[in-house]
Amino acid sequence: MEGEIKNFIMVWASALLLLWYCHMVGKIISKGVIRFFAILPVILFLFYLPLNLFTIWLGGPTSFFLAWLANFKLLLFAFGQGPLSTSPVPLSLPYFISLACLPIKFQQVPQKSVDKEVSKGSGHKSPLNHGLKIVVLAISAPIYLQKDHIHPKMVLLLYCVYLYIGLELVLAVVAAFARVYLRLELEPQFHEPYLATSLQDFWGRRWNLMVTSILHPTVYNPVMSISSRLIGRKWAALPGVLASFLVSGIMHEIIFYYIGRKKPTWELTCFFFLHGISLAIEIVIKKAFNGKWQLATVVSRLLTLAFVVATAMWLFMPQVLYADFDVKKSAAAAALVAFKDQANLPVKLDEFGRDINLQKHMDMEKRAQARQRRKTRFDSKRLSCMEVDSSDEKIKGELSTDESESDSEKNDVYQSTRDLLLRTVEEIFSDASSNIPNFQW
């Protein structure tokens, strides 16, 4: 854990230096292709930096902030667009760095509005909303801890709920802190996604809005501009939607690789591209009916939620298990506890200047590594048991076939040996009879 913290400091120190360089480039080089090629090495290096982190708590957010947010914002900045480009007055260096790699927008919050929001609760939602989510999280977390006795599909569903509510509550606390103490407003991330009435409503206005806000100017707008000249403005949104979801899928594959360090299976790309195709079909249907016919709100919400959950359970959540999110989270927690215990042990030197507690440090590290290995073996067995039922019949069939083949082979060997033995005996007796002299009486 100590080495991971050092790597974390070095990664972010390097990122700050690179962003300082980009800030200087913005002052010297005007927007356009030349600025793009001046910033391109920084973009490539920001893709490399998260490879130096291995824990999910430090590596996960860092890979998202640097490889996705910072790189996409720097691409816009190269051409004089996006939040980093503020002409004629450029951003100061602290604002430039904060806005480049963090999901924030600089908006001064009046004291009255801050006091009003604090009095109402954290964020823009009521205390009852967050209270209900805390109750659901408190109920689902103990159930998830008993995942060894629950069906794997149910475990995936509980993991979805656990991740969503946990992320929203953490972001709500951070947003409240930023509004009160820093006078900054975090970009909203979720807006009750379970109430979405369509895929367009889910992805555009309710789920992971930070990614939506960065994909819209970097992918959707350029593709739509090109498509409008080729196929007309009426259907130009369709290629933009497909391109945005395809890029989102590829970026998710990259982020999952940073966390799990496993070869991509491209199921995440299939998940997002499937939703892109579905959303394009939804846009076509809406244009065809032109608002003349709509489903009831309750029905549309149920259909949207069912489609999102079903496809997530099919393509998205298995990749969470494949990337060992849960294993890495437990390993990071164990490493943190071991690091804390190790830090609490004082350094005691004997008469020769040797640390008496050194062996204790080494034992704690060995125990942490052993816990991680046991957890990894257990999760691999849990994943493999999902395929046991389907493979049992195949194994039985192969065994029966092998047994029949082995019996026939045994019979053939026995028959050939018997024939050879009979021929040998016949030759021996024939030779013996020929050598017996003929007696005449």
Secondary structure as GFF3:
##gff-version 3
##sequence-region A 1 441
A	DSSP	alpha_helix	2	28	.	.	.	ID=ss1
A	DSSP	alpha_helix	33	48	.	.	.	ID=ss2
A	DSSP	three_ten_helix	49	52	.	.	.	ID=ss3
A	DSSP	alpha_helix	56	63	.	.	.	ID=ss4
A	DSSP	pi_helix	64	70	.	.	.	ID=ss5
A	DSSP	alpha_helix	71	78	.	.	.	ID=ss6
A	DSSP	alpha_helix	93	101	.	.	.	ID=ss7
A	DSSP	beta_strand	104	105	.	.	.	ID=ss8
A	DSSP	alpha_helix	111	120	.	.	.	ID=ss9
A	DSSP	alpha_helix	127	145	.	.	.	ID=ss10
A	DSSP	three_ten_helix	147	149	.	.	.	ID=ss11
A	DSSP	alpha_helix	152	177	.	.	.	ID=ss12
A	DSSP	pi_helix	178	182	.	.	.	ID=ss13
A	DSSP	beta_strand	185	186	.	.	.	ID=ss14
A	DSSP	three_ten_helix	193	195	.	.	.	ID=ss15
A	DSSP	alpha_helix	199	205	.	.	.	ID=ss16
A	DSSP	alpha_helix	209	215	.	.	.	ID=ss17
A	DSSP	pi_helix	216	220	.	.	.	ID=ss18
A	DSSP	alpha_helix	221	231	.	.	.	ID=ss19
A	DSSP	alpha_helix	237	260	.	.	.	ID=ss20
A	DSSP	alpha_helix	267	289	.	.	.	ID=ss21
A	DSSP	alpha_helix	297	311	.	.	.	ID=ss22
A	DSSP	pi_helix	312	316	.	.	.	ID=ss23
A	DSSP	alpha_helix	317	322	.	.	.	ID=ss24
A	DSSP	alpha_helix	325	344	.	.	.	ID=ss25
A	DSSP	alpha_helix	358	385	.	.	.	ID=ss26
A	DSSP	alpha_helix	388	434	.	.	.	ID=ss27
###
